[in-house]
Amino acid sequence: MRKIALPLCTLILLAATALWADDKSVTPFNGKNLEGWTLPQKPRSHWTVGVAALDPADAGKIVLKSDGAGELVNAAGGGVNISTTEKFGDCTIALEFMVPKGANSGVYVQGEYEVQILDSFGKEKVESGDLGGLYSVAAPRVNAAKKPGEWQTLEIQFRAPRFEGDKKTENAKFLKVVLNGQVIHENVEVKGPTPSGLTGKEAATGPLMFQGDHGPVAYRNIRLVPAK
């Protein structure tokens, strides 16, 4: 029987479908409101739900095309971080994000370990503070950044730190990080929390947190699969 070679994009889609078919998958953002999310100092928050787009008059800004449904958006930038009320240990996280020109945010796994979100499009040499970098730990292997205003994909396979009582026995580890289809980290051990994390302390479980006290950013299609 003749074998048919499937296109790479089809193989990626099939793998993703199998992953999200797991009955333990979690969708922390319902696309309608901020239910299930925690906002410290809520009056200072700029987070809202809507449909975001690059400002046609200013490439460094995001505008809301509509509000009330769609994406998790911090159009104004600044304000506060936002985190899930639910906590996670070992897990796979997948999401899409969009940043305008020069913008800065971050995905904090367990609220403590940051994968940098930054406009790094076109930069020849990337460092740990660039898009996809494990902040202050490891630079991405390649610059996989898309243009400001384009939606980008991020997948994180994470192994939480291990504890015996209050004593940490193993460090946290990023098993794999994939940005826009390119592997940018594999098996990177993290010895401690990223500065500006939620508590500055490590634990077996923690929330997913998005940095909101820097630049404008939007997130959507946020999915998590806790490890079996």
C-alpha positions as CSV (number, residue, x, y, z in Angstrom):
1,M,0.0,0.0,0.0
2,R,1.3,3.4,-0.9
3,K,2.2,5.7,2.0
4,I,0.9,9.3,1.9
5,A,3.2,11.9,3.4
6,L,1.2,14.4,5.3
7,P,2.1,18.1,5.3
8,L,3.9,19.4,8.4
9,C,0.9,21.7,9.3
10,T,-1.4,18.7,9.2
11,L,0.8,16.7,11.5
12,I,0.9,19.6,14.0
13,L,-2.8,19.9,13.9
14,L,-3.3,16.2,14.5
15,A,-0.9,16.3,17.5
16,A,-2.7,19.3,19.0
17,T,-6.1,17.7,18.5
18,A,-4.9,14.6,20.4
19,L,-3.5,16.7,23.2
20,W,-6.6,18.8,23.7
21,A,-8.9,15.7,23.5
22,D,-7.6,14.8,27.0
23,D,-10.6,15.1,29.3
24,K,-8.4,16.9,31.9
25,S,-7.8,19.9,29.6
26,V,-8.6,23.2,31.2
27,T,-9.8,26.5,29.6
28,P,-9.2,29.2,32.2
29,F,-10.5,32.0,30.0
30,N,-14.1,31.8,28.9
31,G,-13.9,34.6,26.4
32,K,-16.8,36.4,28.0
33,N,-15.6,37.9,31.3
34,L,-12.8,37.7,33.9
35,E,-14.5,34.9,36.0
36,G,-11.8,32.6,37.3
37,W,-9.1,35.3,37.3
38,T,-7.6,37.3,40.2
39,L,-6.7,41.0,40.0
40,P,-4.6,42.5,42.8
41,Q,-5.5,46.2,43.3
42,K,-8.5,45.8,41.0
43,P,-9.1,49.6,40.7
44,R,-5.7,50.0,38.9
45,S,-6.4,47.1,36.4
46,H,-6.7,47.8,32.7
47,W,-7.6,44.2,31.8
48,T,-10.8,43.7,29.9
49,V,-12.5,41.3,27.4
50,G,-12.9,42.3,23.8
51,V,-11.4,42.1,20.3
52,A,-8.0,43.7,20.0
53,A,-6.2,45.1,17.0
54,L,-3.1,47.2,16.3
55,D,-3.9,50.9,16.4
56,P,-3.8,52.1,12.7
57,A,-2.6,55.5,13.9
58,D,0.1,54.2,16.3
59,A,1.9,50.8,15.9
60,G,2.9,51.0,19.6
61,K,-0.7,50.8,20.8
62,I,-3.6,48.4,20.9
63,V,-7.2,49.4,20.3
64,L,-10.4,47.5,21.1
65,K,-12.4,46.9,18.0
66,S,-15.3,45.6,20.2
67,D,-15.8,44.8,23.8
68,G,-17.8,42.2,25.8
69,A,-16.4,39.0,24.1
70,G,-13.3,37.5,22.5
71,E,-9.8,38.0,24.0
72,L,-8.2,38.9,27.2
73,V,-6.8,42.4,26.6
74,N,-4.7,45.0,28.4
75,A,-5.0,47.7,25.8
76,A,-3.7,50.5,27.9
77,G,-0.7,48.7,29.3
78,G,0.5,49.4,32.9
79,G,-1.9,48.5,35.7
80,V,-1.6,45.1,37.3
81,N,-0.9,41.5,36.6
82,I,-3.7,38.9,36.3
83,S,-3.6,35.3,37.4
84,T,-5.9,32.3,37.4
85,T,-7.7,31.3,40.7
86,E,-6.9,27.7,39.8
87,K,-3.4,26.3,40.5
88,F,-1.4,23.9,38.4
89,G,1.6,21.6,38.8
90,D,3.1,19.7,35.9
91,C,1.3,20.8,32.7
92,T,1.3,21.8,29.1
93,I,0.2,25.4,28.4
94,A,-0.8,26.6,24.9
95,L,-2.0,30.1,24.0
96,E,-1.9,32.9,21.4
97,F,-0.7,36.4,22.1
98,M,-0.4,39.7,20.3
99,V,1.8,42.7,21.1
100,P,2.2,46.1,19.5
101,K,5.6,47.6,18.6
102,G,7.9,47.8,21.6
103,A,5.5,46.2,24.0
104,N,6.4,44.0,26.9
105,S,4.5,41.4,28.9
106,G,5.2,37.9,30.3
107,V,3.7,34.5,30.9
108,Y,4.5,33.4,34.4
109,V,4.1,29.6,34.9
110,Q,2.9,28.9,38.5
111,G,3.0,32.7,38.9
112,E,6.8,32.5,39.4
113,Y,8.7,31.4,36.2
114,E,8.5,33.9,33.3
115,V,8.5,33.2,29.6
116,Q,9.1,36.7,28.2
117,I,6.6,38.3,25.9
118,L,8.2,41.1,24.0
119,D,8.3,42.7,20.5
120,S,11.6,41.3,19.3
121,F,10.8,41.1,15.6
122,G,13.8,41.5,13.4
123,K,16.4,41.4,16.1
124,E,19.5,39.5,15.0
125,K,20.8,38.3,18.4
126,V,18.2,37.5,21.1
127,E,18.8,37.3,24.8
128,S,16.9,36.0,27.8
129,G,14.9,39.2,27.9
130,D,13.6,38.8,24.3
131,L,10.5,37.1,23.1
132,G,10.4,33.5,24.3
133,G,13.3,33.9,26.7
134,L,13.3,32.4,30.1
135,Y,13.9,35.7,31.8
136,S,17.3,35.9,33.4
137,V,17.9,32.2,32.8
138,A,18.1,31.3,29.1
139,A,17.9,33.0,25.7
140,P,15.7,31.4,23.0
141,R,17.6,29.3,20.5
142,V,16.3,31.3,17.6
143,N,14.3,34.5,17.1
144,A,10.9,33.2,16.0
145,A,9.1,36.5,16.6
146,K,6.4,37.7,14.2
147,K,5.7,41.3,13.3
148,P,4.0,43.5,15.9
149,G,0.2,43.2,15.7
150,E,0.3,39.6,14.4
151,W,-1.1,36.8,16.5
152,Q,1.6,34.4,17.7
153,T,1.5,30.9,19.3
154,L,3.3,29.7,22.4
155,E,3.4,26.2,23.9
156,I,5.1,25.4,27.2
157,Q,5.7,21.9,28.6
158,F,6.5,22.4,32.3
159,R,7.6,20.2,35.1
160,A,7.0,21.7,38.6
161,P,9.6,21.7,41.4
162,R,9.5,18.7,43.7
163,F,9.2,18.9,47.5
164,E,9.5,16.7,50.5
165,G,7.6,18.6,53.2
166,D,9.0,22.1,53.0
167,K,12.3,21.1,51.4
168,K,12.7,21.4,47.7
169,T,14.3,18.2,46.2
170,E,14.2,19.1,42.5
171,N,14.1,22.3,40.6
172,A,11.4,23.3,38.1
173,K,12.1,22.5,34.5
174,F,10.9,23.8,31.1
175,L,10.8,20.5,29.2
176,K,10.0,22.3,25.9
177,V,9.0,25.7,24.8
178,V,7.7,26.2,21.2
179,L,7.2,29.7,19.7
180,N,5.4,30.0,16.4
181,G,6.2,26.4,15.6
182,Q,9.9,26.5,16.4
183,V,11.4,24.8,19.4
184,I,13.3,27.5,21.4
185,H,14.0,25.7,24.7
186,E,14.4,22.0,25.8
187,N,15.1,20.7,29.3
188,V,16.0,24.0,30.9
189,E,16.2,23.8,34.7
190,V,15.1,26.8,36.7
191,K,16.8,27.2,40.1
192,G,14.4,29.7,41.5
193,P,11.6,32.2,40.8
194,T,11.8,35.0,38.3
195,P,12.0,38.5,39.8
196,S,8.6,40.2,39.9
197,G,6.8,36.8,40.3
198,L,3.6,36.5,42.2
199,T,5.0,35.6,45.6
200,G,8.7,35.1,45.1
201,K,8.3,31.6,46.6
202,E,8.3,28.2,45.0
203,A,5.6,25.6,45.5
204,A,4.3,22.3,44.0
205,T,1.4,24.2,42.3
206,G,0.6,27.7,41.3
207,P,-1.5,29.8,39.0
208,L,-0.9,30.9,35.5
209,M,-0.1,34.7,35.5
210,F,0.1,37.3,32.7
211,Q,2.2,40.4,33.3
212,G,0.1,43.5,32.9
213,D,2.1,46.2,34.6
214,H,4.3,46.9,31.5
215,G,3.1,47.3,27.9
216,P,-0.2,46.6,26.0
217,V,-0.9,42.9,25.2
218,A,-3.7,40.6,24.3
219,Y,-4.1,36.8,24.9
220,R,-6.6,34.2,23.5
221,N,-7.2,30.5,23.1
222,I,-5.6,29.7,26.5
223,R,-5.5,26.0,27.2
224,L,-3.8,23.9,29.9
225,V,-3.5,20.1,30.2
226,P,-2.3,19.0,33.7
227,A,0.1,16.0,33.4
228,K,-1.4,12.6,34.2
